[in-house]
Amino acid sequence: MSRKPTVFNVIVRSAEEGGYWAEVVELPGCVAQGESESELRDNIFDAIEASLDAGTEPIADDLPQPQLWKIVGLDRLVATP
């Protein structure tokens, strides 16, 4: 299935037990965790894809921008200041 590119704001946090966890602002309930940033990135890509495949509709693009990462499509990660 082909999708239009969509920008997702991802909030990334350090986990108390080590590693990281993240949530996608525009996809409520879309979360992932990983022991490294690389593992987290792979897991959040999978979580976004699964949410979209399940029919989750992204919410408004004009939300506050607290993100550390912006995910553009499902194949590119863009760091944000």
C-alpha positions in Angstrom: 0.0 0.0 0.0 1.4 3.4 -1.0 0.9 6.4 1.3 1.4 10.1 0.9 4.4 11.4 2.9 3.3 12.6 6.3 5.3 14.4 8.9 4.9 13.1 12.5 6.2 14.8 15.6 7.8 12.3 18.0 8.5 13.1 21.6 11.5 11.1 22.8 12.3 10.6 26.5 14.9 8.7 28.5 13.4 5.7 30.3 14.1 5.5 34.1 15.3 1.8 33.7 17.6 2.8 30.8 17.0 3.2 27.1 14.4 5.4 25.5 10.7 5.6 24.9 8.8 7.7 22.4 5.2 8.7 21.5 3.8 10.1 18.3 1.9 13.3 18.9 -0.4 13.0 15.9 -1.2 9.3 16.5 -2.7 8.9 20.0 -1.5 5.6 21.6 1.4 5.2 19.2 4.4 4.5 21.4 7.6 2.6 21.2 10.7 1.9 23.3 14.3 0.9 22.6 17.6 0.3 24.4 19.4 2.7 22.0 18.3 5.6 19.8 18.8 3.4 16.7 16.5 0.7 18.1 14.0 3.3 19.2 14.0 4.8 15.7 13.3 1.4 14.1 10.6 0.6 16.6 8.8 3.9 16.2 8.8 3.5 12.4 7.2 0.1 13.0 4.7 1.5 15.5 3.7 4.3 13.1 3.2 1.9 10.2 1.1 -0.4 12.4 -1.1 2.5 13.6 -1.7 3.6 10.1 -2.4 0.1 8.9 -4.9 -0.3 11.8 -6.8 2.8 10.5 -5.7 5.3 13.0 -6.2 8.8 11.6 -3.6 11.4 12.3 -4.9 14.4 14.3 -4.3 18.1 13.6 -0.9 19.2 12.2 -1.1 22.5 14.2 -0.3 21.0 17.6 2.5 22.4 19.8 6.0 21.3 18.6 7.8 19.7 21.7 9.5 17.0 19.5 13.1 16.0 19.4 12.6 14.1 16.1 10.4 14.6 13.0 9.6 11.5 11.1 9.1 12.2 7.4 7.3 9.3 5.7 8.5 6.0 7.0 12.0 6.1 5.6 13.7 9.2 6.8 14.5 10.7 10.2 15.1 14.5 10.5 16.5 15.8 13.7 15.0 19.1 14.9 16.5 21.7 17.0 
